[in-house]
Amino acid sequence: MADALDWPFFEERHRSLARELDAWAGDHVSPAHGPDVDEACRHLVRALGEGGWLRHAIAPEGAAIDTRAICLIRETLARHSGLADFAFAMQGLGSGAISLQGTPAQRARYLERVARGEAIAAFALSEPEAGSDVAAMQCAARIEGDHAVIDGEKTWISNGGIADFYVVFCRTGEAPGARGISAFIVDADTPGLHIAERIEVIAPHPLARLRFENCRVPLTQRIGEAGEGFKVAMRTLDVFRTSVAAAALGFARRALQEALGRATGRRMFGQALSDFQLTQAKLAEMATTVDSSALLVYRAAWQRDQGRTVTREAAMAKLAATEGAQQVIDAAVQMFGGRGVMHGEMVESLYREIRALRIYEGASEVQQLIIARELLKEMKA
């Protein structure tokens, strides 16, 4: 990563940020955590808040989030700990709609607590039958006086079960499809909000299915105007999509580092594993994949910080970085042999961490469709 910091995508403040965070993470973040993942996540959120890192995930009023800073932070944290990256990212994603379009009262009530690590945020968009197809959303809110009453379910909700508040997207019916969705901030202790199920996945982190039954929320908790929820959701995801690629890049860098250590330290048939041409060829492929992913990630981040539309570039970055990281990590596991699949080995942990990134915030197949759509749109123009 040190060489990449010299690339012209970055300013000196970005280079300082990456170096300072790397040093901080070395002292405060462990790749391993105990069996209580909820408590480990709460601890990481508090630590990241106390360290001042969460402030980078919150857009100052009237200003944009620094995409390059977000990406450098996620890459660095992912290299140290998948759960630390998760804790940081979800604070940004969960509060992103409030950062982008919240009222002054909403910003004052939630954002400072999120930045200090005193409140855990969650983004509740997906449903059992509405993942990539957001317009298929069924969770609905009806307006009764000065309240919205929410009924329905959300699933695959990160921080579900430990969040202090959820930004929930509901069908409010102002228009068909995506144009009839609104966003509401729902505090975790609101009557009618239930944690229906805790979901366990291969890389443990807090995840849940939520159920809403006559859940009454004041209209003052709506983010933006009625029917603008889809736009709010897409604007929020647009900010953080490139950072998913950056997290994958962090995992890939760590896998390459582990593979290099293994290759130079492991002896076979009287020589180091790294002396075999097959090993050298694989290491070369891994390093090339890492650097090509990094170039795509930070091209997209830089362009977004210049105010450009990065629909295609962000999709390319996420597709290349997540798919590439899967290949790099798989190669590292192979290089470790039997040790590579032992629970507790770093490469085994990375193997579990990377898999979800090829699915969430737009699966690889969705990114391919986006890239092709943008290319065809340019051709027609």
C-alpha positions in Angstrom: 0.0 0.0 0.0 2.9 2.4 0.7 3.8 2.6 -3.0 0.2 3.2 -3.9 0.0 6.3 -1.6 2.5 8.0 -4.0 0.0 7.8 -6.8 -1.4 11.1 -8.0 -4.9 10.2 -6.9 -4.0 11.3 -3.4 -3.3 14.5 -1.6 -0.9 14.7 1.4 -3.8 14.6 3.8 -4.8 11.2 2.4 -1.3 9.9 2.8 -1.1 11.1 6.4 -4.5 9.6 7.2 -3.6 6.2 5.8 -0.3 6.1 7.8 -1.8 7.3 11.0 -4.7 4.8 10.8 -2.4 1.9 10.0 -0.4 2.7 13.1 -3.5 3.1 15.3 -5.0 -0.1 14.0 -1.8 -2.0 14.8 -2.3 -0.9 18.5 -6.1 -1.1 18.8 -7.4 -3.7 16.3 -6.9 -7.5 16.4 -7.9 -9.8 13.6 -9.3 -12.2 16.1 -12.3 -11.6 18.4 -14.1 -13.6 21.0 -17.4 -15.6 20.6 -19.6 -12.6 21.5 -19.6 -10.8 18.1 -22.1 -8.3 19.2 -19.9 -7.0 22.0 -16.8 -7.1 19.8 -18.6 -4.9 17.3 -19.8 -2.5 19.9 -16.2 -2.3 21.3 -14.9 -1.5 17.8 -17.5 1.2 17.2 -16.5 2.8 20.5 -12.8 2.6 19.7 -13.2 4.0 16.2 -15.3 6.8 17.6 -12.8 7.6 20.4 -10.0 7.5 17.8 -11.8 10.1 15.6 -12.0 7.8 12.6 -15.8 7.7 12.4 -16.0 11.4 11.7 -14.7 10.6 8.2 -17.9 8.6 7.5 -20.1 11.6 8.3 -20.5 14.3 5.8 -20.3 17.8 7.3 -23.4 19.9 6.7 -23.2 21.4 3.2 -20.1 19.3 2.3 -19.5 16.0 0.6 -17.9 12.9 2.1 -14.3 12.5 1.0 -14.5 9.2 -1.0 -10.8 8.7 -1.1 -10.6 9.0 2.7 -13.4 6.5 3.1 -11.7 4.0 0.7 -8.3 4.4 2.4 -9.9 3.8 5.8 -11.8 0.7 4.7 -8.8 -0.7 2.9 -6.6 -0.2 5.9 -9.1 -1.6 8.4 -9.9 -4.6 6.2 -6.2 -5.4 6.1 -6.2 -5.6 9.9 -9.7 -7.0 10.7 -12.8 -7.7 8.7 -15.0 -6.8 11.7 -13.3 -3.5 12.2 -14.0 -2.6 8.5 -17.6 -3.7 9.0 -18.0 -1.6 12.1 -16.7 1.5 10.3 -18.6 1.0 7.1 -22.0 0.4 8.8 -21.7 3.6 10.8 -21.3 5.4 7.5 -23.9 3.5 5.5 -26.4 3.5 8.4 -26.2 7.2 8.9 -25.5 8.2 5.3 -29.0 9.1 4.4 -29.1 11.5 7.4 -25.8 13.0 6.3 -27.0 13.5 2.8 -30.6 14.7 3.3 -31.4 14.8 7.0 -33.0 17.9 8.6 -31.0 20.0 11.0 -32.9 18.4 13.9 -32.2 14.9 12.6 -28.5 15.7 12.1 -28.2 17.1 15.6 -30.0 14.1 17.2 -28.1 11.3 15.5 -24.9 12.2 13.6 -22.7 13.5 16.5 -23.5 10.3 18.5 -22.6 8.2 15.5 -19.3 10.0 15.0 -18.4 9.5 18.7 -19.2 5.8 18.5 -22.0 6.3 21.1 -24.9 5.2 18.8 -24.8 2.3 16.3 -26.5 2.9 12.9 -28.2 0.5 10.5 -29.5 0.7 6.9 -32.7 -1.3 6.4 -33.4 -1.6 2.7 -33.4 -5.3 1.7 -36.4 -7.6 2.0 -37.0 -11.4 1.5 -38.2 -10.7 -2.0 -36.5 -7.3 -2.7 -32.7 -7.3 -2.8 -31.2 -6.0 -6.0 -34.8 -5.2 -7.2 -35.6 -2.4 -4.7 -38.8 -1.6 -6.6 -40.2 -4.9 -5.5 -40.3 -3.7 -1.9 -43.4 -4.7 0.2 -42.7 -3.2 3.6 -45.3 -0.3 3.7 -46.0 2.7 5.8 -49.5 4.4 6.0 -49.9 7.9 7.1 -52.1 8.5 10.2 -52.1 12.2 11.2 -48.6 13.2 12.1 -47.3 9.6 12.2 -46.3 6.9 9.7 -47.3 3.4 10.7 -45.0 0.8 9.3 -45.8 -2.9 8.7 -43.6 -5.5 7.0 -40.2 -7.1 7.1 -36.6 -6.3 6.4 -33.8 -8.9 6.2 -30.0 -9.1 5.9 -29.8 -6.0 8.0 -26.3 -5.4 9.2 -26.1 -4.3 12.8 -29.5 -5.8 13.2 -30.0 -6.5 16.9 -27.4 -4.1 18.2 -28.3 -0.8 16.3 -29.6 2.1 18.2 -31.6 3.3 15.2 -32.5 2.1 11.7 -33.0 4.0 8.5 -35.9 2.1 7.1 -37.2 2.3 3.5 -41.0 1.7 3.1 -43.5 1.8 0.3 -45.7 4.9 0.9 -47.6 4.8 -2.5 -47.1 8.3 -3.9 -46.4 6.7 -7.3 -45.8 3.2 -8.7 -42.5 1.3 -8.3 -39.5 3.0 -6.9 -41.1 6.5 -6.9 -43.4 5.5 -4.1 -40.9 4.8 -1.4 -40.0 6.9 1.7 -37.3 6.8 4.3 -37.8 6.9 8.0 -35.5 6.9 11.0 -36.8 4.3 13.5 -35.2 4.1 17.0 -34.5 0.6 18.1 -36.8 0.9 21.1 -39.9 2.0 19.1 -42.9 -0.2 19.9 -43.8 -2.5 17.0 -40.2 -3.0 15.9 -39.1 -6.6 16.6 -35.9 -8.5 15.9 -37.6 -11.5 14.3 -34.4 -13.5 13.7 -30.7 -13.2 14.2 -28.9 -14.5 11.1 -25.5 -16.3 11.3 -23.2 -16.1 8.3 -19.7 -17.5 7.4 -17.9 -14.3 8.5 -19.7 -13.5 11.8 -21.1 -10.0 12.2 -24.4 -8.7 13.7 -27.1 -9.4 11.1 -30.9 -9.8 11.6 -34.3 -10.0 10.1 -36.6 -7.2 11.3 -40.4 -7.2 11.6 -42.6 -4.1 11.9 -46.1 -4.4 13.3 -48.1 -1.2 13.6 -44.8 0.6 14.3 -45.7 4.3 14.7 -43.0 6.8 13.8 -43.4 10.6 13.8 -43.4 12.2 10.4 -40.5 14.4 11.7 -38.4 11.2 11.4 -38.9 11.0 7.6 -35.7 11.7 5.6 -36.4 13.9 2.6 -39.9 14.4 1.1 -42.5 11.7 0.7 -41.7 9.4 -2.2 -38.1 10.3 -2.3 -36.8 7.3 -0.4 -35.5 5.5 -3.5 -33.4 8.5 -4.4 -32.1 8.8 -0.8 -31.2 5.1 -0.8 -29.4 5.3 -4.2 -27.5 8.4 -3.2 -26.3 6.7 0.0 -25.2 3.5 -1.7 -23.5 5.6 -4.4 -21.2 7.1 -1.7 -20.2 3.8 -0.2 -20.2 1.4 -3.2 -16.6 2.2 -4.2 -15.6 1.7 -0.6 -16.8 -1.9 -0.8 -14.2 -2.4 -3.5 -11.6 -0.8 -1.2 -12.4 -3.3 1.6 -12.0 -6.1 -0.9 -8.6 -4.6 -1.9 -7.6 -4.6 1.8 -8.4 -8.3 2.1 -6.5 -9.0 -1.0 -3.4 -7.1 0.1 -3.4 -9.0 3.4 -3.7 -12.3 1.6 -0.8 -11.4 -0.7 1.3 -10.4 2.4 0.4 -13.7 4.1 1.2 -15.7 0.9 4.6 -14.0 0.6 5.5 -14.8 4.2 4.4 -18.4 3.6 6.3 -18.8 0.3 9.6 -17.5 1.7 9.3 -19.3 5.0 8.1 -22.7 4.0 10.7 -25.2 2.8 9.8 -28.1 0.4 12.2 -30.6 -1.2 15.2 -28.8 0.0 14.3 -25.3 -1.1 11.9 -22.5 -0.2 8.4 -22.6 -1.7 9.2 -19.3 -3.3 12.0 -20.9 -5.3 9.5 -22.9 -7.4 8.5 -21.2 -10.7 4.9 -22.2 -10.2 4.9 -20.2 -6.9 6.6 -17.2 -8.5 4.0 -17.2 -11.3 1.1 -17.3 -8.8 2.6 -14.5 -6.7 3.0 -12.4 -9.9 -0.6 -13.0 -10.8 -1.8 -12.1 -7.3 0.3 -8.9 -7.2 -0.9 -7.8 -10.6 -4.6 -8.4 -9.6 -4.1 -6.3 -6.4 -2.5 -3.4 -8.3 -5.1 -3.4 -11.1 -7.9 -3.4 -8.5 -6.3 -0.6 -6.6 -6.0 1.5 -9.8 -9.7 1.0 -10.5 -10.8 1.7 -6.9 -8.9 5.0 -6.6 -9.7 6.1 -10.1 -13.4 5.9 -9.1 -12.8 7.5 -5.7 -10.8 10.4 -7.2 -13.4 11.0 -10.0 -16.2 11.1 -7.5 -14.3 13.6 -5.3 -14.0 15.8 -8.4 -17.8 15.8 -8.6 -18.0 13.5 -11.6 -20.6 10.8 -12.1 -19.0 7.5 -11.5 -21.7 4.9 -12.2 -19.6 2.9 -14.6 -16.3 3.4 -12.8 -17.7 2.4 -9.4 -19.2 -0.7 -10.9 -16.0 -1.6 -12.5 -14.1 -1.1 -9.3 -16.5 -3.2 -7.2 -16.6 -6.0 -9.8 -12.8 -6.2 -10.4 -11.8 -5.7 -6.7 -14.2 -8.2 -5.2 -13.8 -10.9 -7.9 -10.0 -10.3 -7.9 -9.8 -10.5 -4.1 -11.6 -13.9 -4.2 -8.9 -15.2 -6.6 -6.0 -13.8 -4.6 -7.3 -15.1 -1.3 -8.0 -18.5 -2.8 -4.5 -18.7 -4.2 -3.1 -17.8 -0.7 -5.2 -20.6 0.9 -3.8 -23.0 -1.7 -0.3 -21.9 -0.9 -0.8 -22.6 2.8 -2.0 -26.1 2.0 -3.8 -27.9 4.9 -3.1 -24.9 7.2 -5.0 -22.7 4.9 -8.3 -24.2 5.9 -7.7 -24.4 9.6 -9.9 -22.2 11.7 -7.9 -19.3 13.2 -5.5 -19.0 10.2 -5.6 -15.5 8.7 -6.1 -16.8 5.1 -9.0 -19.0 6.3 -10.6 -15.9 7.9 -10.1 -13.9 4.7 -11.6 -16.6 2.6 -14.8 -16.3 4.7 -14.7 -12.5 4.8 -14.5 -11.9 1.0 -17.4 -14.0 -0.1 -20.2 -11.7 0.9 -18.6 -8.7 -0.8 -19.3 -10.2 -4.2 -23.0 -10.1 -3.3 -23.9 -7.1 -1.1 -24.4 -3.6 -2.4 -24.9 -5.0 -5.8 -23.9 -8.5 -6.8 -21.2 -9.0 -9.4 -23.8 -9.8 -12.0 -25.6 -6.5 -11.2 -22.3 -4.7 -11.7 -21.8 -6.3 -15.1 -25.3 -5.1 -16.1 -24.5 -1.6 -15.0 -21.2 -1.5 -16.9 -22.8 -2.8 -20.1 -25.8 -0.4 -19.7 -23.5 2.6 -19.4 -21.4 1.4 -22.4 -24.5 1.0 -24.6 -25.8 4.4 -23.4 -22.6 6.0 -24.5 -22.7 4.2 -27.8 -26.2 5.4 -28.6 -25.3 9.0 -27.6 
